[in-house]
Amino acid sequence: MENLKIRNFKTNDATTLSNIICRNFLEVNIKDYPKEEMEHLSSIYTSDKLLEITSYAHMYVACIDNKIIGCGAISSFWGSQDESILLTIFVSPELHGNGIGKK
């Protein structure tokens, strides 16, 4: 993955990232969790939800050759000054297993 770049989230990334996240729920996570729960989460993780997350977290986007292939966010842990939490970490299902999430 030598062409992998991590950059700050841009507002116009929201729709593409929402699609990647929902694909993960419905293609990957559905194998380990109830279908109804994954469908419910897919209905929640809209582009508006991602914009809401960026109001309290720093979101980053993973790209290969300028194509969005994943995301991740970091935020303070319930307002803590010295603890953080990683949120919304997803990679396009077809790219799982390539170490992208480790970057």
VEXVOLO-72942 format. One line per 4 residues: number of its first residue (from 1); their letters; for each residue x, y, z of N, C-alpha, C, O. Coordinates in nm, 3 decimals. Layout:
NUM	A	X/Y/Z/X/Y/Z/X/Y/Z/X/Y/Z  ...;
END
This chain:
1	MENL	0.083/-0.119/0.000/0.000/0.000/0.000/0.087/0.126/0.000/0.070/0.214/0.084  0.180/0.132/-0.093/0.273/0.244/-0.094/0.208/0.375/-0.136/0.263/0.481/-0.105  0.094/0.374/-0.203/0.025/0.496/-0.243/-0.077/0.541/-0.140/-0.157/0.631/-0.167  -0.076/0.480/-0.023/-0.172/0.514/0.082/-0.138/0.649/0.142/-0.024/0.674/0.181;
5	KIRN	-0.239/0.735/0.151/-0.225/0.866/0.215/-0.336/0.880/0.318/-0.449/0.838/0.296  -0.301/0.940/0.430/-0.399/0.973/0.533/-0.411/1.124/0.535/-0.310/1.195/0.542  -0.533/1.175/0.530/-0.555/1.319/0.529/-0.673/1.354/0.619/-0.747/1.266/0.662  -0.688/1.482/0.645/-0.802/1.529/0.722/-0.932/1.510/0.643/-0.933/1.519/0.520;
9	FKTN	-1.038/1.483/0.715/-1.172/1.470/0.658/-1.215/1.602/0.596/-1.188/1.709/0.650  -1.283/1.592/0.482/-1.347/1.707/0.418/-1.497/1.680/0.413/-1.539/1.565/0.399  -1.576/1.784/0.424/-1.721/1.768/0.426/-1.772/1.684/0.310/-1.863/1.602/0.327  -1.716/1.703/0.192/-1.766/1.628/0.077/-1.722/1.480/0.076/-1.755/1.408/-0.018;
13	DATT	-1.649/1.435/0.178/-1.613/1.293/0.193/-1.726/1.212/0.257/-1.726/1.089/0.250  -1.821/1.280/0.318/-1.919/1.214/0.404/-2.000/1.105/0.333/-2.018/0.997/0.390  -2.046/1.130/0.214/-2.129/1.030/0.145/-2.050/0.905/0.111/-2.097/0.793/0.133  -1.930/0.922/0.059/-1.846/0.806/0.025/-1.814/0.725/0.150/-1.821/0.602/0.148;
17	LSNI	-1.779/0.794/0.259/-1.746/0.723/0.383/-1.868/0.653/0.441/-1.857/0.543/0.494  -1.983/0.716/0.433/-2.106/0.652/0.481/-2.129/0.521/0.406/-2.166/0.421/0.466  -2.107/0.522/0.276/-2.123/0.399/0.196/-2.024/0.292/0.238/-2.061/0.175/0.248  -1.898/0.329/0.263/-1.797/0.232/0.307/-1.835/0.173/0.442/-1.825/0.052/0.462;
21	ICRN	-1.879/0.257/0.534/-1.918/0.211/0.668/-2.036/0.115/0.658/-2.035/0.008/0.719  -2.138/0.153/0.582/-2.256/0.067/0.570/-2.223/-0.065/0.502/-2.278/-0.169/0.539  -2.134/-0.063/0.404/-2.089/-0.189/0.342/-2.025/-0.280/0.446/-2.048/-0.401/0.446  -1.945/-0.223/0.536/-1.883/-0.304/0.641/-1.989/-0.367/0.730/-1.979/-0.486/0.762;
25	FLEV	-2.088/-0.290/0.771/-2.194/-0.346/0.855/-2.266/-0.460/0.783/-2.290/-0.565/0.843  -2.299/-0.440/0.655/-2.385/-0.534/0.584/-2.311/-0.647/0.513/-2.373/-0.748/0.477  -2.181/-0.632/0.491/-2.104/-0.737/0.424/-2.009/-0.810/0.518/-1.980/-0.928/0.497  -1.959/-0.742/0.620/-1.857/-0.801/0.706/-1.912/-0.828/0.846/-1.915/-0.943/0.891;
29	NIKD	-1.955/-0.723/0.914/-1.999/-0.737/1.053/-2.123/-0.824/1.067/-2.146/-0.885/1.171  -2.203/-0.830/0.962/-2.326/-0.909/0.965/-2.298/-1.058/0.986/-2.387/-1.133/1.026  -2.176/-1.100/0.960/-2.138/-1.240/0.981/-2.126/-1.274/1.130/-2.135/-1.391/1.168  -2.106/-1.171/1.213/-2.085/-1.194/1.356/-2.193/-1.132/1.445/-2.197/-1.160/1.565;
33	YPKE	-2.279/-1.051/1.389/-2.381/-0.980/1.467/-2.517/-0.998/1.402/-2.525/-1.029/1.283  -2.624/-0.978/1.478/-2.758/-0.996/1.421/-2.783/-0.902/1.303/-2.745/-0.785/1.304  -2.849/-0.956/1.202/-2.880/-0.880/1.081/-2.956/-0.752/1.114/-2.927/-0.647/1.058  -3.052/-0.761/1.204/-3.133/-0.645/1.239/-3.048/-0.532/1.298/-3.069/-0.415/1.268;
37	EMEH	-2.951/-0.570/1.381/-2.862/-0.470/1.441/-2.774/-0.403/1.336/-2.753/-0.282/1.340  -2.724/-0.481/1.242/-2.639/-0.424/1.137/-2.720/-0.336/1.042/-2.671/-0.232/0.997  -2.843/-0.375/1.014/-2.929/-0.290/0.932/-2.962/-0.160/1.004/-2.967/-0.054/0.943  -2.984/-0.169/1.135/-3.011/-0.049/1.215/-2.891/0.045/1.213/-2.906/0.165/1.191;
41	LSSI	-2.771/-0.008/1.237/-2.651/0.076/1.234/-2.631/0.138/1.096/-2.589/0.253/1.086  -2.661/0.063/0.992/-2.649/0.117/0.856/-2.744/0.235/0.835/-2.711/0.329/0.763  -2.859/0.229/0.897/-2.954/0.340/0.882/-2.910/0.463/0.961/-2.951/0.575/0.930  -2.826/0.444/1.062/-2.778/0.555/1.145/-2.658/0.625/1.082/-2.648/0.748/1.087;
45	YTSD	-2.566/0.548/1.023/-2.440/0.605/0.976/-2.454/0.670/0.838/-2.395/0.627/0.739  -2.534/0.775/0.836/-2.554/0.856/0.717/-2.443/0.959/0.706/-2.360/0.972/0.797  -2.440/1.032/0.597/-2.342/1.140/0.584/-2.364/1.245/0.692/-2.267/1.303/0.741  -2.489/1.270/0.731/-2.516/1.366/0.839/-2.457/1.318/0.972/-2.406/1.399/1.049;
49	KLLE	-2.464/1.189/0.998/-2.405/1.133/1.121/-2.254/1.155/1.121/-2.197/1.190/1.225  -2.189/1.136/1.008/-2.045/1.158/1.002/-2.011/1.305/1.024/-1.912/1.336/1.091  -2.091/1.394/0.970/-2.068/1.537/0.994/-2.086/1.570/1.142/-2.015/1.653/1.197  -2.181/1.504/1.207/-2.200/1.521/1.351/-2.076/1.474/1.428/-2.030/1.542/1.520;
53	ITSY	-2.022/1.360/1.390/-1.902/1.307/1.456/-1.787/1.406/1.444/-1.710/1.424/1.539  -1.775/1.471/1.329/-1.664/1.566/1.311/-1.681/1.691/1.397/-1.588/1.771/1.408  -1.798/1.709/1.457/-1.817/1.824/1.546/-1.749/1.803/1.681/-1.725/1.899/1.754  -1.719/1.677/1.716/-1.653/1.650/1.844/-1.529/1.561/1.832/-1.464/1.532/1.932;
57	AHMY	-1.496/1.519/1.712/-1.380/1.431/1.693/-1.300/1.478/1.571/-1.352/1.543/1.481  -1.173/1.442/1.571/-1.088/1.466/1.455/-1.100/1.343/1.366/-1.062/1.233/1.406  -1.152/1.362/1.245/-1.170/1.249/1.155/-1.066/1.256/1.043/-1.033/1.363/0.992  -1.016/1.138/1.009/-0.915/1.125/0.904/-0.966/1.029/0.797/-1.047/0.941/0.825;
61	VACI	-0.916/1.047/0.676/-0.958/0.969/0.562/-0.836/0.900/0.501/-0.732/0.963/0.482  -0.850/0.772/0.472/-0.744/0.697/0.404/-0.777/0.694/0.255/-0.890/0.666/0.216  -0.677/0.723/0.173/-0.694/0.725/0.027/-0.580/0.649/-0.039/-0.466/0.650/0.009  -0.612/0.585/-0.149/-0.510/0.527/-0.237/-0.531/0.591/-0.373/-0.639/0.582/-0.432;
65	DNKI	-0.427/0.655/-0.423/-0.437/0.727/-0.551/-0.559/0.819/-0.553/-0.632/0.825/-0.652  -0.578/0.891/-0.444/-0.687/0.988/-0.427/-0.826/0.927/-0.419/-0.925/1.000/-0.420  -0.837/0.794/-0.413/-0.966/0.728/-0.395/-0.984/0.698/-0.246/-0.897/0.637/-0.184  -1.096/0.741/-0.190/-1.125/0.718/-0.049/-1.148/0.570/-0.026/-1.229/0.507/-0.094;
69	IGCG	-1.075/0.514/0.072/-1.088/0.370/0.099/-1.110/0.340/0.248/-1.120/0.224/0.287  -1.116/0.445/0.333/-1.139/0.420/0.474/-1.137/0.547/0.556/-1.115/0.657/0.505  -1.161/0.529/0.686/-1.164/0.644/0.777/-1.137/0.600/0.920/-1.137/0.481/0.953  -1.114/0.699/1.002/-1.097/0.679/1.146/-1.105/0.814/1.214/-1.076/0.917/1.153;
73	AISS	-1.143/0.814/1.340/-1.155/0.939/1.415/-1.098/0.919/1.555/-1.093/0.808/1.606  -1.057/1.029/1.615/-1.009/1.029/1.753/-1.076/1.144/1.826/-1.091/1.254/1.773  -1.114/1.118/1.949/-1.184/1.218/2.030/-1.141/1.202/2.175/-1.089/1.098/2.216  -1.165/1.306/2.252/-1.141/1.291/2.396/-1.241/1.190/2.451/-1.353/1.179/2.401;
77	FWGS	-1.200/1.117/2.551/-1.285/1.015/2.611/-1.377/1.080/2.713/-1.335/1.111/2.825  -1.502/1.102/2.673/-1.603/1.165/2.759/-1.553/1.294/2.822/-1.575/1.319/2.940  -1.484/1.377/2.743/-1.438/1.507/2.789/-1.308/1.505/2.867/-1.265/1.609/2.917  -1.246/1.389/2.880/-1.120/1.378/2.955/-1.011/1.460/2.889/-1.004/1.470/2.767;
81	QDES	-0.925/1.518/2.970/-0.811/1.594/2.921/-0.691/1.504/2.890/-0.599/1.546/2.820  -0.691/1.382/2.944/-0.573/1.297/2.925/-0.605/1.155/2.874/-0.521/1.066/2.880  -0.727/1.135/2.824/-0.762/1.007/2.763/-0.834/1.033/2.631/-0.914/1.127/2.620  -0.806/0.951/2.533/-0.871/0.963/2.402/-0.933/0.830/2.364/-0.902/0.725/2.421;
85	ILLT	-1.021/0.836/2.265/-1.087/0.715/2.215/-1.084/0.719/2.062/-1.103/0.824/2.000  -1.060/0.603/2.003/-1.065/0.589/1.857/-1.207/0.550/1.817/-1.268/0.463/1.879  -1.258/0.615/1.715/-1.396/0.596/1.672/-1.404/0.571/1.521/-1.313/0.608/1.447  -1.511/0.510/1.479/-1.549/0.506/1.338/-1.432/0.464/1.248/-1.400/0.532/1.150;
89	IFVS	-1.370/0.354/1.281/-1.257/0.304/1.202/-1.309/0.197/1.106/-1.352/0.089/1.147  -1.303/0.229/0.978/-1.353/0.139/0.874/-1.264/0.145/0.751/-1.207/0.250/0.720  -1.253/0.032/0.682/-1.179/0.021/0.556/-1.270/-0.050/0.457/-1.346/-0.139/0.495  -1.263/-0.012/0.331/-1.343/-0.080/0.228/-1.327/-0.231/0.242/-1.214/-0.281/0.251;
93	PELH	-1.438/-0.306/0.244/-1.430/-0.450/0.267/-1.332/-0.524/0.176/-1.265/-0.617/0.221  -1.324/-0.485/0.051/-1.235/-0.557/-0.042/-1.088/-0.534/-0.011/-1.002/-0.603/-0.067  -1.057/-0.439/0.076/-0.918/-0.410/0.112/-0.880/-0.458/0.252/-0.769/-0.433/0.299  -0.972/-0.528/0.319/-0.941/-0.582/0.451/-0.821/-0.676/0.441/-0.803/-0.744/0.340;
97	GNGI	-0.740/-0.678/0.545/-0.626/-0.769/0.549/-0.499/-0.713/0.488/-0.399/-0.784/0.478  -0.501/-0.586/0.448/-0.383/-0.524/0.387/-0.309/-0.430/0.482/-0.216/-0.362/0.440  -0.349/-0.426/0.609/-0.280/-0.342/0.706/-0.318/-0.195/0.702/-0.253/-0.113/0.768  -0.420/-0.159/0.627/-0.460/-0.019/0.615/-0.506/0.036/0.749/-0.472/0.150/0.783;
101	GKK	-0.581/-0.040/0.825/-0.629/0.005/0.955/-0.519/0.030/1.056/-0.541/0.100/1.155  -0.402/-0.026/1.034/-0.289/-0.005/1.124/-0.221/0.128/1.103/-0.147/0.176/1.189  -0.246/0.189/0.989/-0.180/0.316/0.957/-0.242/0.426/1.037/-0.201/0.542/1.026;
END
